[in-house]
Amino acid sequence: MELILDFCNNHCGNEDILLQMLKTAYDNQVNFVKFQLYNPEKLNPDYPGCQDYKRYLEKCKITEYFLKLIEDKCNTYAIHPIFTIFTPDVLINLKNFNALYSLKIASPDMLNYKLIDAVVKSKSKVWISTGMHTKIEITKTIDRYKKQAKFMYCISRYPTEESDINYSEMLTFDGFSDHTLGIIAAQKAFIKGVQFVEKHFTLSKYLPGRDHHMSMTPDELEKLMIWVKYKNSIEIYKKRWVE
């Protein structure tokens, strides 16, 4: 069982917040963290609230300096970074990134095959979220990229009601992008057998920005990771007992 912490823009473009988020991930033995890598002027105008959000996005974008901080800390902490890519041009920003990383396609771009093709060509591990799309559209994209990418079960409502989640359907995917409040849905997903769960993370729900209110806090992270480590230890014990 692996947790992916999605930092999204919750670092607020602030170095101290970014470093504290990475330290918190390390302290809780989280192996995967995710960032957004974008050019605000080239974002898909169909993104919800895109035009009104551009000023904030400009403030929060991952600069070359921030990339270096991420590279250094991820190497130091043995954390695997994942970058959500919104436009192909930002891939050049990772040309000199000296750490093993993966790439992510956000749900609104699941049918943006030009972008996905560019990401696939980078030879990195690729994740694709499937929220906002019909089963027919999801099946079409999976059939096209099933050899190159892994797919996340996702409901693109912020927050998502836990009662809206179809755990049986989730098991047909490679992971779960969780937008619910709290940690119950993540725990249920792991119990059902999902190996990867992604959750938004923030240091405080009261920081400026639209994702903080539905993001997991350090206290919730600590509780979830204690539970995950306990469940993992039980699974290891069961395996050894059978052997």
Backbone hydrogen bonds, N-H to C=O, Kabsch-Sander energy under -0.5 kcal/mol:
donor,donor_aa,acceptor,acceptor_aa,energy
2,E,195,Q,-3.3
4,I,197,V,-3.1
5,L,3,L,-0.6
5,L,32,F,-2.5
6,D,4,I,-0.7
6,D,199,K,-3.1
7,F,5,L,-0.9
7,F,34,K,-2.6
8,C,34,K,-0.5
10,N,7,F,-2.8
12,C,9,N,-2.1
14,N,11,H,-2.4
15,E,13,G,-0.5
18,L,14,N,-2.4
19,L,15,E,-2.7
20,Q,16,D,-2.1
21,M,17,I,-2.4
22,L,18,L,-2.2
23,K,19,L,-2.3
24,T,20,Q,-2.4
25,A,21,M,-2.1
26,Y,22,L,-2.3
27,D,23,K,-2.9
28,N,24,T,-1.5
29,Q,26,Y,-1.9
30,V,25,A,-2.8
32,F,3,L,-0.9
33,V,80,H,-1.7
34,K,5,L,-3.2
35,F,82,I,-3.0
36,Q,8,C,-0.6
37,L,35,F,-0.5
37,L,84,T,-2.9
38,Y,36,Q,-0.6
42,K,39,N,-2.4
43,L,40,P,-0.8
47,Y,44,N,-2.0
50,C,47,Y,-2.1
53,Y,49,G,-1.5
54,K,50,C,-0.8
54,K,51,Q,-0.7
57,L,53,Y,-2.5
58,E,54,K,-2.5
59,K,55,R,-1.5
60,C,56,Y,-1.8
61,K,57,L,-1.1
62,I,36,Q,-0.5
63,T,61,K,-0.8
67,L,63,T,-2.5
68,K,64,E,-1.7
69,L,65,Y,-2.0
70,I,66,F,-2.8
71,E,67,L,-2.7
72,D,68,K,-2.7
73,K,69,L,-2.7
74,C,70,I,-2.6
75,N,71,E,-2.0
76,T,72,D,-2.2
77,Y,73,K,-3.1
78,A,74,C,-0.8
79,I,74,C,-2.0
80,H,31,N,-3.5
82,I,33,V,-2.4
83,F,102,S,-2.3
84,T,35,F,-3.4
84,T,82,I,-0.5
85,I,83,F,-0.5
85,I,104,K,-2.6
86,F,37,L,-1.2
90,V,87,T,-1.4
91,L,88,P,-1.7
92,I,89,D,-1.1
93,N,90,V,-1.5
94,L,91,L,-1.5
95,K,92,I,-1.5
97,F,94,L,-1.5
98,N,96,N,-0.6
99,A,97,F,-1.1
102,S,81,P,-1.9
103,L,125,K,-3.0
104,K,83,F,-2.5
105,I,127,W,-2.6
106,A,104,K,-0.5
109,D,106,A,-1.8
110,M,107,S,-2.0
112,N,109,D,-1.7
113,Y,111,L,-1.7
116,I,112,N,-2.3
117,D,113,Y,-2.7
118,A,114,K,-1.6
119,V,115,L,-2.2
120,V,116,I,-3.0
121,K,117,D,-1.9
122,S,119,V,-1.1
123,K,120,V,-1.7
124,S,119,V,-0.6
125,K,101,Y,-0.6
126,V,148,Q,-0.6
127,W,103,L,-2.4
128,I,150,K,-2.3
129,S,105,I,-2.5
130,T,152,M,-1.3
133,H,130,T,-0.9
138,I,134,T,-2.6
139,T,135,K,-2.7
140,K,136,I,-2.1
141,T,137,E,-2.1
142,I,138,I,-2.7
143,D,139,T,-2.6
144,R,140,K,-1.5
145,Y,141,T,-2.1
146,K,142,I,-1.6
148,Q,145,Y,-1.2
149,A,145,Y,-2.1
150,K,126,V,-2.6
152,M,128,I,-2.8
153,Y,175,G,-3.0
155,I,177,S,-0.6
156,S,154,C,-0.5
157,R,155,I,-1.9
160,T,179,H,-1.8
164,D,161,E,-1.9
165,I,162,E,-1.4
167,Y,165,I,-0.9
170,M,166,N,-2.1
171,L,167,Y,-1.2
172,T,169,E,-1.9
173,F,170,M,-2.1
174,D,151,F,-2.3
175,G,151,F,-1.0
176,F,196,F,-2.2
177,S,153,Y,-3.1
178,D,176,F,-0.9
178,D,198,E,-2.8
179,H,177,S,-0.5
181,L,160,T,-0.5
187,Q,183,I,-2.3
188,K,184,I,-2.6
189,A,185,A,-2.4
190,F,186,A,-2.3
191,I,187,Q,-2.4
192,K,188,K,-2.2
193,G,189,A,-0.9
193,G,190,F,-0.7
194,V,189,A,-2.4
197,V,2,E,-2.1
198,E,176,F,-3.0
199,K,4,I,-2.5
200,H,178,D,-0.6
201,F,6,D,-2.4
202,T,216,M,-2.6
207,L,204,S,-1.2
214,M,211,D,-1.0
215,S,212,H,-1.4
216,M,200,H,-3.1
221,L,217,T,-2.7
222,E,218,P,-2.6
223,K,219,D,-2.0
224,L,220,E,-2.6
225,M,221,L,-2.8
226,I,222,E,-2.1
227,W,223,K,-1.9
228,V,224,L,-2.7
229,K,225,M,-2.7
230,Y,226,I,-1.8
231,K,227,W,-2.7
232,N,228,V,-2.8
233,S,229,K,-2.1
234,I,230,Y,-2.0
235,E,231,K,-2.2
236,I,232,N,-2.3
237,Y,233,S,-2.2
238,K,234,I,-2.6
239,K,235,E,-2.3
240,R,236,I,-2.3
241,W,237,Y,-2.3
242,V,238,K,-2.2
243,E,239,K,-2.2
